[in-house]
């Protein structure tokens, strides 16, 4: 008789694990994809920071042929920056603006959601002989709808300032 009772109890619990799993699965997926999305966004922020630093460093070392002290009115500064004020979102080489843009475009993770993989870059000459490179990028996330921790876009921005050498 005791054997029959144990079998009945076993049958009553059948399926409860599946129900519990169905209740917990959406939360686990939200945590998993949220962690992945946050990690990718932080990676893209690091790339934007490095792009600004690369552009500023490139512009900084290109000024060795200019007369010192460096003045923002020097025509050579405009060439190094990529215009006055420099603003670009393309490819190529030869100025600080394009160096930063190329670095960002080659390393950003977009998952195919971004309208453009090129970040927007602006370069300015600051007081005291400095070059300032600002890189902006709109991170759009994984595009997983409800499972996505981020809805819409997030503006990522970084600025690097260096002295002309």
C-alpha positions in Angstrom: 0.0 0.0 0.0 2.8 2.4 0.7 4.2 1.8 -2.7 1.0 2.9 -4.4 0.9 6.2 -2.4 4.4 7.1 -3.4 3.5 6.6 -7.1 0.5 8.8 -6.8 2.6 11.6 -5.2 5.1 11.3 -8.0 2.4 11.7 -10.6 1.0 14.8 -9.0 4.3 16.7 -9.2 4.7 15.8 -12.9 5.0 19.0 -14.9 5.6 21.4 -12.1 9.3 21.8 -13.1 8.2 22.8 -16.6 5.8 25.4 -15.2 8.5 26.8 -12.9 11.0 26.9 -15.8 8.5 28.7 -18.0 8.0 31.4 -15.3 11.8 31.9 -14.7 13.0 31.7 -18.3 12.0 35.2 -19.4 13.8 36.7 -16.4 16.9 34.7 -17.1 16.9 35.7 -20.8 16.4 39.4 -19.8 19.4 39.2 -17.5 21.5 37.3 -20.1 20.8 39.6 -23.0 21.0 42.7 -20.8 24.5 41.7 -19.7 25.6 41.1 -23.3 24.1 44.4 -24.5 25.7 46.4 -21.6 29.0 44.7 -22.4 28.9 45.6 -26.1 27.9 49.2 -25.2 30.9 49.5 -22.9 33.1 48.1 -25.6 31.8 50.7 -28.0 32.4 53.4 -25.5 36.0 52.2 -25.1 36.4 52.3 -28.9 35.1 55.8 -29.0 37.5 56.9 -26.3 40.4 55.3 -28.1 39.4 56.9 -31.4 39.4 60.3 -29.8 42.8 59.6 -28.3 44.2 58.3 -31.6 43.0 61.4 -33.5 44.4 63.8 -30.9 47.7 62.0 -30.7 48.0 62.0 -34.5 47.3 65.7 -34.7 49.6 66.4 -31.8 52.7 64.8 -33.4 52.1 66.2 -36.8 52.7 69.7 -35.5 56.5 69.3 -35.3 57.0 71.1 -38.6 55.1 74.2 -37.5 56.7 77.2 -35.8 56.4 77.3 -32.0 54.6 78.5 -30.0 51.6 77.0 -31.8 48.8 79.4 -32.7 45.3 78.4 -33.7 45.5 81.0 -36.5 48.4 79.1 -38.2 47.2 77.7 -41.5 49.1 74.4 -40.8 46.8 73.7 -37.9 43.7 73.7 -40.1 45.4 71.1 -42.4 46.3 68.9 -39.4 42.8 69.1 -38.0 41.0 68.5 -41.3 39.5 71.9 -41.8 38.5 74.8 -39.5 36.6 73.7 -37.5 37.0 70.1 -38.7 34.0 67.8 -38.7 34.0 64.5 -40.6 32.2 61.2 -40.8 34.0 59.5 -43.6 37.1 57.5 -44.5 40.5 58.4 -45.7 43.7 59.7 -44.1 45.8 62.8 -43.8 44.2 64.6 -40.9 43.2 64.1 -37.2 39.5 64.0 -38.0 39.8 61.1 -40.5 42.2 59.2 -38.3 39.7 59.2 -35.4 36.8 58.4 -37.8 38.6 55.5 -39.4 39.6 54.0 -36.0 36.0 54.1 -34.8 34.5 52.8 -38.0 36.9 49.8 -38.1 36.3 48.6 -34.6 32.7 49.4 -33.5 30.3 46.6 -32.9 26.9 47.5 -34.5 25.1 44.2 -35.1 23.9 45.7 -38.4 21.4 48.0 -36.6 23.3 51.3 -37.1 22.5 53.5 -40.0 26.1 54.4 -40.2 29.1 52.6 -38.7 31.1 55.8 -38.9 31.1 58.0 -35.7 30.9 61.7 -36.1 34.1 63.5 -35.3 34.9 67.1 -34.6 38.4 68.6 -34.1 39.1 72.0 -32.7 42.2 74.0 -31.7 42.1 75.1 -28.1 43.9 77.8 -26.2 47.4 77.2 -25.1 48.3 75.1 -28.2 46.0 72.1 -27.7 44.1 69.9 -30.1 40.7 68.6 -29.0 39.0 65.7 -30.7 35.4 64.8 -29.9 33.9 61.6 -31.1 30.1 60.9 -31.0 28.3 57.7 -31.8 24.7 56.6 -31.5 24.6 53.0 -30.0 21.4 51.3 -31.1 21.6 48.0 -29.2 21.0 44.5 -30.2 17.5 45.1 -31.5 15.9 42.3 -29.6 12.7 44.1 -28.8 11.2 43.2 -25.4 14.3 41.2 -24.4 16.5 44.2 -25.0 17.6 46.1 -22.0 18.1 49.3 -24.0 15.2 50.8 -25.9 16.1 53.3 -28.6 19.6 54.8 -29.0 22.2 55.8 -26.5 24.6 58.7 -27.3 28.3 57.7 -26.7 30.7 60.6 -26.5 34.4 61.0 -25.8 36.8 63.9 -26.0 40.6 63.8 -25.9 42.7 66.9 -25.6 46.5 67.0 -26.2 49.2 69.7 -26.6 50.7 70.2 -30.0 54.3 69.0 -29.8 
